[in-house]
Amino acid sequence: MNNDDPQKTLSPAHLDRYDPSPSAVPRRTEIRDVDDQTSRPFSGSAQRLFDRPLPYTFDGLDRDGLDRSDPAAIAAALNSPEAKILPVWRRRVLMSDDGDTLHSWPRDRLNEGDPLVFLGLRDGTPYFAADISAHENPETEGARAQFIDPWMVGPNLDPFLAGVGAYARHLLAWHRSSRFCGRCSSPTEAARAGLERRCTNPDCGEVHFPRINPATIMLVQDPSGERCVMARNHNFPPTIHSILAGYVDAGETLEQTVAREVAEEVGLRIGRVRYAASQPWAFSNSLMIAFFAWSETEALQVNTEELERADWYSRDEIDAHRDSDSFRLPRRDSIARFMIESWMASDPEPL
Ligand SMILES: [Zn+2]
């Protein structure tokens, strides 16, 4: 979970721009230099399934566009006038007040020692992210932009802007929390332009990779494919109902995780699963791996340690309830919402 309180920095404009329409078309996104008034338009194509964009998935950023093992090539790209450096301050990215633009910083605004990572090449332009958390009051271009946690505004953003902001946030947060080797406790240092850290103890040399927690999320249908399980976890915000999810245990396949979690949480026996999509969820360092699943059984045994409630819902019932005062769907940028809406738009498929 997010420990900051980014809400403090939000203007009403960001909250008012929430668009509940599931078919809302992503808007054009720009990344702009703070001193560059001739902004460069920038459109990312999102991963699409069932004709819907899935937030935080995006194409068009070539992560291996430069040789990460060649520090001179990375340094030359960083010092080139085209380089875009996205500042990340205490998990927040610099965004225009209307939420349409991610801003970059000129190199000379960085302090010596601010961690820097290479994100990738976009149409030949190198993109970097800098952790400027050590700055006390970083410049924001006056009233036109502010540092905002992408978690707070993700539902309003187009997939590319949300994705690159979340990617930078995840990678830099991992660097900050991985400064010592878990094997020998010596300091580590960034390698491969930010995709790895390596232990500085020559007798150890352990290589550390960004922590990513795989989690399954599953839309469980009855044998007819007519109804699905919606549940309320004790930790959910009031009235939110969602599908089941759980972290992958060591030694488990994804299919086994789905079956185990469903059995643990609602007592159903899974007969079939089908992979649907995946989504990086930077806010808990997770990779969400989504499945459509079919239960062989229908009697729900709700595990009240984990869940407040769980029930079967038909497509019509979800449609009738949705966004009522007592039944709301998960946030619009979540893969849970994507799975629910995809299922509602599809014809029933039996086990
Ligand atoms: Zn070590």
Residues whose N, C-alpha, C, O or C-beta is under 5 A from the ligand:
A	BS01	ZN	C181 R183 C184 S185 S186 C199 N201 C204 G205 E206
